[in-house]
Amino acid sequence: MKMKAKIAVLVLALAWICQGCGIYSFSGASIPAEARTISVDYFPNHAQLVNPLLSDNFTTALRDAMNSQTTLDMVESGGDLAFEGEITDYKTTPVAITGQTAALNRLTITVRVRFTNNIDDSKDFEQTFSRYEDYPSDQDLNSVQESLTSTIIEQLVEDIFNKALVNW
């Protein structure tokens, strides 16, 4: 068995043991007991290249994740746990250059997030999160944009949720 496979088996075994013993829950967020509300402000798009649906899609995805993965009540603003920020970059760049042309293009989305924990301000942060997806250069961005942005948004939301609410 290859080393990566052995490591994967070991990690899965440890996860199964810990889950069964009740030591750790992989779905559990670390939310202060006093917290009752959460807010996710609208994330405007300040990128040079503007995808008109990106702000709405990102904000909705982040709100949906907070609703589905916490028991906190969503409020318009000023929640016990509050997210705000903006989309700072949305760009496509050539990668995997072969000869004179690119074999792949990369769509990158960058978001600046300010998280305020009004219960425990030591958990506050301001951080930039960035994710990308590659696509074949013979495909037009317009034809793959919806799928790519959906995947990238999902990854960004997971990163933000883990940073703010999961003790990793």
N, CA, C and O of each residue as an XYZ file, in Angstrom:
672
protein
N       0.845     -1.178      0.000
C       0.000      0.000      0.000
C       0.893      1.245      0.000
O       1.882      1.315      0.730
N       0.530      2.212     -0.821
C       1.305      3.440     -0.894
C       1.155      4.251      0.381
O       0.189      4.093      1.129
N       2.120      5.114      0.612
C       2.160      5.901      1.846
C       0.907      6.778      1.996
O       0.345      6.862      3.088
N       0.462      7.436      0.903
C      -0.720      8.286      0.982
C      -1.951      7.463      1.361
O      -2.782      7.911      2.151
N      -2.065      6.277      0.804
C      -3.205      5.418      1.118
C      -3.174      4.989      2.578
O      -4.216      4.926      3.232
N      -1.989      4.695      3.088
C      -1.861      4.304      4.493
C      -2.270      5.457      5.418
O      -2.961      5.259      6.417
N      -1.828      6.653      5.059
C      -2.172      7.821      5.863
C      -3.680      8.052      5.829
O      -4.290      8.341      6.858
N      -4.278      7.926      4.653
C      -5.723      8.124      4.528
C      -6.489      7.113      5.378
O      -7.459      7.470      6.047
N      -6.058      5.857      5.355
C      -6.711      4.823      6.164
C      -6.562      5.149      7.642
O      -7.516      5.005      8.406
N      -5.389      5.583      8.052
C      -5.156      5.928      9.451
C      -6.033      7.096      9.882
O      -6.631      7.054     10.957
N      -6.116      8.133      9.061
C      -6.938      9.298      9.382
C      -8.406      8.898      9.493
O      -9.095      9.310     10.427
N      -8.883      8.101      8.546
C     -10.274      7.660      8.592
C     -10.551      6.810      9.830
O     -11.602      6.945     10.457
N      -9.617      5.942     10.177
C      -9.791      5.110     11.371
C      -9.855      5.973     12.632
O     -10.710      5.758     13.492
N      -8.958      6.942     12.740
C      -8.969      7.832     13.899
C     -10.250      8.656     13.950
O     -10.822      8.859     15.021
N     -10.695      9.126     12.799
C     -11.937      9.902     12.751
C     -13.114      9.044     13.200
O     -13.969      9.509     13.954
N     -13.164      7.809     12.747
C     -14.251      6.913     13.116
C     -14.225      6.625     14.613
O     -15.273      6.619     15.259
N     -13.045      6.389     15.168
C     -12.919      6.116     16.598
C     -13.349      7.327     17.413
O     -14.121      7.205     18.364
N     -12.844      8.498     17.034
C     -13.190      9.719     17.774
C     -14.675     10.032     17.658
O     -15.295     10.444     18.639
N     -15.252      9.846     16.486
C     -16.669     10.119     16.291
C     -17.502      9.165     17.136
O     -18.479      9.580     17.760
N     -17.128      7.900     17.162
C     -17.871      6.903     17.915
C     -17.771      7.109     19.414
O     -18.704      6.786     20.148
N     -16.669      7.635     19.869
C     -16.488      7.850     21.301
C     -17.084      9.168     21.774
O     -17.158      9.424     22.976
N     -17.504      9.995     20.843
C     -18.081     11.275     21.242
C     -17.031     12.298     21.640
O     -17.362     13.300     22.274
N     -15.768     12.071     21.283
C     -14.702     13.007     21.632
C     -14.779     14.262     20.777
O     -14.536     15.366     21.265
N     -15.119     14.093     19.493
C     -15.119     15.223     18.583
C     -16.196     15.027     17.530
O     -16.426     13.910     17.067
N     -16.839     16.088     17.165
C     -17.841     16.050     16.110
C     -17.347     16.897     14.950
O     -17.076     18.086     15.118
N     -17.229     16.291     13.772
C     -16.733     17.028     12.619
C     -17.715     18.075     12.120
O     -17.323     18.995     11.402
N     -18.979     17.950     12.486
C     -19.952     18.937     12.036
C     -20.167     20.035     13.065
O     -20.869     21.009     12.791
N     -19.578     19.896     14.236
C     -19.834     20.841     15.319
C     -19.041     22.116     15.198
O     -17.820     22.100     15.039
N     -19.742     23.206     15.275
C     -19.098     24.515     15.285
C     -18.852     24.918     16.733
O     -19.542     24.460     17.643
N     -17.875     25.766     16.930
C     -17.561     26.269     18.263
C     -18.212     27.633     18.427
O     -17.610     28.663     18.121
N     -19.443     27.629     18.911
C     -20.218     28.852     19.041
C     -20.421     29.140     20.522
O     -20.823     28.251     21.273
N     -20.151     30.365     20.951
C     -20.370     30.699     22.367
C     -21.818     30.418     22.775
O     -22.748     30.707     22.021
N     -21.999     29.862     23.954
C     -23.339     29.527     24.438
C     -24.236     30.755     24.534
O     -25.455     30.641     24.400
N     -23.648     31.929     24.766
C     -24.427     33.157     24.905
C     -24.931     33.705     23.574
O     -25.849     34.525     23.547
N     -24.336     33.257     22.471
C     -24.708     33.774     21.146
C     -26.107     33.301     20.766
O     -26.435     32.121     20.893
N     -26.914     34.229     20.303
C     -28.283     33.918     19.889
C     -28.542     34.284     18.429
O     -29.406     33.699     17.775
N     -27.772     35.273     17.922
C     -28.040     35.770     16.577
C     -26.770     35.793     15.737
O     -25.651     35.803     16.250
N     -26.987     35.802     14.441
C     -25.885     35.897     13.481
C     -26.348     36.810     12.350
O     -27.522     36.811     11.982
N     -25.429     37.575     11.812
C     -25.772     38.443     10.680
C     -24.700     38.324      9.603
O     -23.511     38.191      9.891
N     -25.153     38.377      8.366
C     -24.259     38.380      7.209
C     -24.677     39.558      6.349
O     -25.708     39.514      5.677
N     -23.872     40.611      6.373
C     -24.154     41.790      5.551
C     -23.925     41.449      4.076
O     -23.232     40.485      3.749
N     -24.508     42.242      3.212
C     -24.328     42.093      1.775
C     -22.860     42.336      1.417
O     -22.260     43.300      1.892
N     -22.282     41.475      0.589
C     -20.896     41.595      0.153
C     -20.869     42.239     -1.233
O     -21.087     41.549     -2.229
N     -20.606     43.552     -1.318
C     -20.560     44.204     -2.631
C     -19.344     43.743     -3.428
O     -18.344     43.292     -2.871
N     -19.461     43.870     -4.737
C     -18.385     43.461     -5.630
C     -17.557     44.684     -6.006
O     -18.022     45.555     -6.741
N     -16.329     44.743     -5.500
C     -15.411     45.835     -5.815
C     -14.294     45.391     -6.756
O     -13.297     46.096     -6.912
N     -14.454     44.240     -7.376
C     -13.452     43.743     -8.317
C     -13.486     44.571     -9.602
O     -14.509     45.169     -9.935
N     -12.366     44.601    -10.316
C     -12.325     45.338    -11.577
C     -13.231     44.693    -12.621
O     -13.932     45.387    -13.358
N     -13.213     43.363    -12.679
C     -14.100     42.626    -13.568
C     -15.316     42.226    -12.743
O     -15.186     41.501    -11.757
N     -16.495     42.692    -13.140
C     -17.693     42.485    -12.324
C     -18.590     41.422    -12.952
O     -19.035     41.551    -14.092
N     -18.838     40.374    -12.178
C     -19.862     39.391    -12.514
C     -21.122     39.885    -11.813
O     -21.141     39.945    -10.583
N     -22.171     40.239    -12.545
C     -23.330     40.882    -11.923
C     -24.068     40.023    -10.892
O     -24.785     40.569    -10.053
N     -23.914     38.712    -10.932
C     -24.607     37.834     -9.992
C     -23.749     37.433     -8.795
O     -24.256     36.842     -7.841
N     -22.477     37.745     -8.835
C     -21.542     37.243     -7.831
C     -21.861     37.708     -6.416
O     -21.853     36.895     -5.492
N     -22.139     38.982     -6.224
C     -22.426     39.494     -4.878
C     -23.637     38.801     -4.267
O     -23.592     38.345     -3.124
N     -24.717     38.724     -5.036
C     -25.928     38.064     -4.537
C     -25.670     36.590     -4.248
O     -26.062     36.084     -3.196
N     -25.019     35.907     -5.169
C     -24.766     34.470     -4.994
C     -23.872     34.194     -3.794
O     -24.135     33.274     -3.019
N     -22.815     34.989     -3.637
C     -21.909     34.778     -2.512
C     -22.610     35.070     -1.185
O     -22.542     34.263     -0.257
N     -23.278     36.213     -1.091
C     -23.958     36.588      0.151
C     -25.010     35.547      0.524
O     -25.106     35.154      1.687
N     -25.790     35.103     -0.439
C     -26.814     34.090     -0.190
C     -26.192     32.776      0.271
O     -26.702     32.143      1.195
N     -25.110     32.367     -0.354
C     -24.448     31.107      0.028
C     -23.908     31.183      1.452
O     -24.021     30.218      2.208
N     -23.324     32.318      1.824
C     -22.791     32.470      3.182
C     -23.944     32.478      4.195
O     -23.839     31.846      5.247
N     -25.020     33.170      3.899
C     -26.185     33.175      4.795
C     -26.782     31.773      4.927
O     -27.111     31.329      6.027
N     -26.916     31.089      3.801
C     -27.469     29.728      3.832
C     -26.614     28.791      4.677
O     -27.144     27.971      5.427
N     -25.298     28.908      4.560
C     -24.403     28.058      5.352
C     -24.558     28.336      6.837
O     -24.579     27.409      7.647
N     -24.666     29.600      7.196
C     -24.821     29.947      8.613
C     -26.173     29.474      9.145
O     -26.272     29.048     10.295
N     -27.203     29.548      8.320
C     -28.524     29.065      8.719
C     -28.554     27.546      8.882
O     -29.127     27.028      9.841
N     -27.937     26.845      7.949
C     -28.023     25.384      7.964
C     -27.035     24.726      8.930
O     -27.265     23.600      9.371
N     -25.947     25.410      9.260
C     -24.919     24.782     10.091
C     -24.856     25.341     11.516
O     -24.017     24.922     12.314
N     -25.740     26.279     11.828
C     -25.819     26.784     13.204
C     -27.291     26.835     13.597
O     -28.179     26.723     12.752
N     -27.529     27.003     14.886
C     -28.905     27.150     15.374
C     -29.220     28.611     15.699
O     -30.239     28.910     16.320
N     -28.349     29.503     15.280
C     -28.524     30.927     15.570
C     -29.594     31.545     14.669
O     -29.799     31.104     13.538
N     -30.264     32.558     15.179
C     -31.265     33.289     14.393
C     -30.564     34.305     13.499
O     -29.716     35.066     13.966
N     -30.915     34.319     12.218
C     -30.345     35.278     11.274
C     -31.039     36.622     11.455
O     -32.267     36.707     11.425
N     -30.236     37.677     11.643
C     -30.764     39.039     11.746
C     -30.127     39.892     10.651
O     -29.087     39.530     10.103
N     -30.745     41.006     10.341
C     -30.271     41.871      9.253
C     -28.845     42.358      9.476
O     -28.020     42.294      8.564
N     -28.545     42.848     10.684
C     -27.193     43.335     10.975
C     -26.986     43.346     12.481
O     -27.943     43.266     13.252
N     -25.733     43.447     12.891
C     -25.401     43.547     14.301
C     -25.658     42.293     15.107
O     -25.993     42.380     16.288
N     -25.511     41.138     14.502
C     -25.708     39.890     15.227
C     -24.628     39.669     16.276
O     -23.585     40.323     16.256
N     -24.887     38.738     17.195
C     -23.854     38.371     18.166
C     -22.587     37.935     17.426
O     -21.471     38.220     17.861
N     -22.776     37.251     16.319
C     -21.686     36.908     15.403
C     -22.028     37.596     14.088
O     -23.124     37.410     13.558
N     -21.107     38.383     13.560
C     -21.420     39.204     12.388
C     -20.341     39.094     11.323
O     -19.145     39.142     11.612
N     -20.796     38.945     10.086
C     -19.899     38.889      8.936
C     -20.183     40.078      8.036
O     -21.338     40.415      7.775
N     -19.121     40.708      7.565
C     -19.233     41.757      6.564
C     -17.971     41.725      5.717
O     -16.972     41.112      6.094
N     -18.023     42.381      4.587
C     -16.847     42.416      3.731
C     -17.209     42.764      2.311
O     -18.263     43.341      2.045
N     -16.317     42.405      1.393
C     -16.521     42.713     -0.007
C     -15.731     41.750     -0.873
O     -14.737     41.161     -0.448
N     -16.203     41.614     -2.091
C     -15.477     40.844     -3.097
C     -14.438     41.796     -3.665
O     -14.780     42.854     -4.195
N     -13.176     41.422     -3.557
C     -12.108     42.329     -3.969
C     -11.482     41.965     -5.310
O     -10.841     42.807     -5.940
N     -11.658     40.727     -5.752
C     -11.062     40.347     -7.029
C     -11.855     39.227     -7.681
O     -12.320     38.298     -7.021
N     -11.993     39.342     -8.976
C     -12.641     38.334     -9.815
C     -11.879     38.404    -11.123
O     -12.046     39.347    -11.897
N     -11.039     37.405    -11.372
C     -10.195     37.505    -12.563
C      -9.946     36.142    -13.174
O     -10.040     35.103    -12.520
N      -9.628     36.191    -14.440
C      -9.224     34.987    -15.147
C      -7.820     35.221    -15.695
O      -7.522     36.272    -16.262
N      -6.970     34.221    -15.512
C      -5.584     34.323    -15.956
C      -5.173     33.027    -16.645
O      -5.670     31.954    -16.303
N      -4.273     33.123    -17.607
C      -3.796     31.908    -18.268
C      -2.826     31.146    -17.361
O      -2.002     31.747    -16.670
N      -2.936     29.833    -17.375
C      -1.997     28.957    -16.662
C      -1.668     27.797    -17.601
O      -2.307     27.635    -18.640
N      -0.698     27.016    -17.243
C      -0.280     25.852    -18.048
C      -0.003     26.261    -19.493
O      -0.623     25.752    -20.426
N       0.936     27.186    -19.659
C       1.308     27.675    -20.985
C       2.047     26.570    -21.739
O       3.013     25.993    -21.240
N       1.572     26.291    -22.950
C       2.247     25.331    -23.825
C       2.557     26.044    -25.129
O       1.656     26.411    -25.884
N       3.835     26.233    -25.379
C       4.237     26.977    -26.566
C       3.827     28.432    -26.440
O       4.260     29.132    -25.525
N       2.997     28.879    -27.357
C       2.556     30.273    -27.388
C       1.170     30.483    -26.763
O       0.721     31.620    -26.624
N       0.488     29.384    -26.383
C      -0.878     29.517    -25.876
C      -1.031     28.828    -24.521
O      -0.216     27.994    -24.129
N      -2.073     29.193    -23.836
C      -2.373     28.586    -22.536
C      -3.269     27.375    -22.748
O      -4.234     27.429    -23.511
N      -2.942     26.289    -22.071
C      -3.787     25.099    -22.131
C      -4.962     25.242    -21.172
O      -6.035     24.680    -21.391
N      -4.737     26.006    -20.104
C      -5.778     26.214    -19.100
C      -5.869     27.688    -18.743
O      -4.898     28.437    -18.853
N      -7.042     28.079    -18.319
C      -7.256     29.390    -17.727
C      -7.703     29.170    -16.290
O      -8.242     28.114    -15.959
N      -7.484     30.144    -15.453
C      -7.836     30.051    -14.036
C      -8.755     31.212    -13.664
O      -8.427     32.380    -13.873
N      -9.915     30.860    -13.106
C     -10.816     31.866    -12.565
C     -10.578     31.930    -11.063
O     -10.676     30.921    -10.365
N     -10.264     33.129    -10.571
C      -9.976     33.340     -9.152
C     -10.952     34.359     -8.579
O     -11.220     35.400     -9.178
N     -11.477     34.028     -7.397
C     -12.343     34.965     -6.668
C     -11.707     35.211     -5.305
O     -11.322     34.271     -4.609
N     -11.602     36.476     -4.934
C     -11.021     36.863     -3.648
C     -12.040     37.692     -2.875
O     -12.680     38.589     -3.423
N     -12.174     37.374     -1.594
C     -13.149     38.034     -0.729
C     -12.458     38.483      0.549
O     -11.725     37.711      1.167
N     -12.688     39.731      0.946
C     -12.204     40.227      2.241
C     -13.354     40.107      3.230
O     -14.457     40.594      2.983
N     -13.079     39.444      4.367
C     -14.115     39.198      5.368
C     -13.699     39.811      6.695
O     -12.563     39.662      7.147
N     -14.653     40.504      7.306
C     -14.486     40.985      8.675
C     -15.497     40.241      9.534
O     -16.706     40.354      9.330
N     -14.993     39.486     10.491
C     -15.852     38.717     11.390
C     -15.775     39.350     12.764
O     -14.687     39.569     13.297
N     -16.928     39.641     13.334
C     -17.007     40.219     14.672
C     -17.774     39.258     15.566
O     -18.918     38.899     15.288
N     -17.120     38.853     16.642
C     -17.747     38.018     17.656
C     -18.033     38.940     18.838
O     -17.135     39.247     19.621
N     -19.273     39.375     18.966
C     -19.642     40.334     20.006
C     -19.709     39.707     21.392
O     -19.963     40.410     22.370
N     -19.489     38.413     21.496
C     -19.433     37.718     22.782
C     -17.982     37.607     23.252
O     -17.686     37.794     24.432
N     -17.081     37.300     22.308
C     -15.665     37.103     22.623
C     -14.833     37.770     21.532
O     -14.550     37.159     20.502
N     -14.438     39.032     21.760
C     -13.736     39.787     20.718
C     -12.344     39.248     20.382
O     -11.736     39.696     19.409
N     -11.835     38.308     21.157
C     -10.547     37.696     20.805
C     -10.689     36.808     19.560
O      -9.686     36.408     18.968
N     -11.917     36.502     19.168
C     -12.183     35.660     17.983
C     -12.408     36.496     16.725
O     -12.562     35.946     15.635
N     -12.427     37.831     16.871
C     -12.611     38.708     15.716
C     -11.453     38.538     14.736
O     -10.325     38.250     15.135
N     -11.747     38.718     13.449
C     -10.664     38.716     12.461
C     -11.080     39.496     11.225
O     -12.265     39.681     10.945
N     -10.088     39.939     10.509
C     -10.264     40.459      9.158
C      -9.255     39.714      8.309
O      -8.056     39.749      8.582
N      -9.743     39.036      7.274
C      -8.867     38.179      6.480
C      -9.361     38.131      5.041
O     -10.554     38.257      4.767
N      -8.420     37.947      4.140
C      -8.738     37.766      2.735
C      -8.725     36.275      2.429
O      -7.793     35.560      2.796
N      -9.773     35.818      1.752
C      -9.894     34.427      1.331
C      -9.910     34.412     -0.190
O     -10.567     35.242     -0.819
N      -9.189     33.473     -0.775
C      -9.129     33.381     -2.222
C      -9.171     31.915     -2.640
O      -8.523     31.064     -2.030
N      -9.932     31.636     -3.676
C     -10.021     30.291     -4.243
C     -10.081     30.420     -5.756
O     -10.447     31.465     -6.292
N      -9.711     29.330     -6.439
C      -9.731     29.343     -7.896
C     -10.136     27.983     -8.440
O     -10.097     26.968     -7.744
N     -10.524     27.999     -9.701
C     -10.805     26.791    -10.470
C     -10.216     26.991    -11.862
O     -10.298     28.077    -12.436
N      -9.623     25.930    -12.392
C      -9.068     25.975    -13.740
C     -10.086     25.429    -14.740
O     -10.921     24.588    -14.407
N      -9.996     25.924    -15.961
C     -10.861     25.428    -17.036
C     -10.076     25.467    -18.345
O      -9.169     26.285    -18.502
N     -10.422     24.584    -19.285
C      -9.686     24.525    -20.555
C      -9.772     25.847    -21.311
O     -10.823     26.486    -21.355
N      -8.663     26.240    -21.896
C      -8.627     27.536    -22.581
C      -9.450     27.549    -23.863
O      -9.735     28.617    -24.403
N      -9.835     26.376    -24.354
C     -10.684     26.369    -25.551
C     -12.163     26.589    -25.201
O     -13.013     26.629    -26.090
N     -12.464     26.730    -23.906
C     -13.828     27.038    -23.483
C     -13.925     28.520    -23.145
O     -13.024     29.092    -22.531
N     -15.018     29.122    -23.551
C     -15.278     30.517    -23.255
C     -15.702     30.647    -21.790
O     -16.476     29.828    -21.296
N     -15.202     31.668    -21.097
C     -15.552     31.861    -19.690
C     -17.063     31.915    -19.500
O     -17.576     31.370    -18.522
N     -17.779     32.551    -20.402
C     -19.235     32.662    -20.260
C     -19.919     31.297    -20.223
O     -20.961     31.144    -19.585
N     -19.345     30.311    -20.898
C     -19.979     28.992    -20.935
C     -19.727     28.173    -19.672
O     -20.480     27.243    -19.384
N     -18.680     28.506    -18.915
C     -18.346     27.729    -17.706
C     -18.430     28.565    -16.426
O     -18.243     28.049    -15.325
N     -18.708     29.837    -16.581
C     -18.677     30.773    -15.461
C     -19.604     30.374    -14.309
O     -19.186     30.402    -13.152
N     -20.832     30.010    -14.600
C     -21.794     29.675    -13.552
C     -21.321     28.484    -12.716
O     -21.378     28.521    -11.487
N     -20.865     27.456    -13.371
C     -20.380     26.261    -12.672
C     -19.128     26.564    -11.852
O     -19.013     26.140    -10.703
N     -18.197     27.296    -12.448
C     -16.951     27.634    -11.753
C     -17.207     28.510    -10.533
O     -16.674     28.245     -9.455
N     -18.021     29.550    -10.695
C     -18.272     30.445     -9.561
C     -19.012     29.717     -8.449
O     -18.762     29.971     -7.271
N     -19.909     28.827     -8.804
C     -20.627     28.052     -7.792
C     -19.661     27.206     -6.961
O     -19.760     27.166     -5.735
N     -18.736     26.538     -7.628
C     -17.738     25.716     -6.930
C     -16.833     26.573     -6.058
O     -16.559     26.219     -4.911
N     -16.372     27.687     -6.588
C     -15.473     28.571     -5.841
C     -16.190     29.168     -4.632
O     -15.619     29.227     -3.543
N     -17.421     29.605     -4.812
C     -18.190     30.168     -3.701
C     -18.354     29.133     -2.590
O     -18.195     29.449     -1.411
N     -18.668     27.913     -2.966
C     -18.810     26.834     -1.974
C     -17.526     26.658     -1.168
O     -17.576     26.500      0.052
N     -16.389     26.685     -1.834
C     -15.094     26.542     -1.151
C     -14.812     27.740     -0.249
O     -14.344     27.575      0.877
N     -15.095     28.936     -0.737
C     -14.868     30.143      0.069
C     -15.736     30.133      1.326
O     -15.255     30.439      2.417
N     -16.998     29.787      1.174
C     -17.915     29.746      2.314
C     -17.427     28.736      3.350
O     -17.466     29.006      4.550
N     -16.975     27.589      2.890
C     -16.440     26.583      3.821
C     -15.211     27.113      4.554
O     -15.081     26.919      5.763
N     -14.323     27.772      3.845
C     -13.129     28.357      4.476
C     -13.511     29.395      5.535
O     -12.950     29.412      6.631
N     -14.464     30.252      5.195
C     -14.891     31.313      6.113
C     -15.576     30.708      7.335
O     -15.298     31.112      8.465
N     -16.460     29.754      7.120
C     -17.144     29.087      8.234
C     -16.129     28.436      9.172
O     -16.205     28.590     10.391
N     -15.185     27.712      8.592
C     -14.165     27.036      9.426
C     -13.322     28.020     10.202
O     -13.035     27.783     11.376
N     -12.913     29.123      9.586
C     -12.102     30.127     10.273
C     -12.878     30.771     11.426
O     -12.333     30.981     12.509
N     -14.147     31.081     11.185
C     -14.930     31.809     12.182
C     -15.506     30.914     13.281
O     -15.561     31.319     14.442
N     -15.932     29.708     12.924
C     -16.757     28.946     13.857
C     -16.267     27.538     14.195
O     -16.885     26.859     15.015
N     -15.188     27.092     13.591
C     -14.700     25.746     13.869
C     -13.275     25.849     14.425
O     -12.431     26.538     13.852
N     -13.021     25.189     15.502
C     -11.684     25.203     16.097
C     -10.802     24.153     15.432
O     -10.713     23.014     15.891
N     -10.153     24.558     14.344
C      -9.252     23.623     13.639
C      -7.834     24.035     13.878
O      -6.911     23.391     13.379
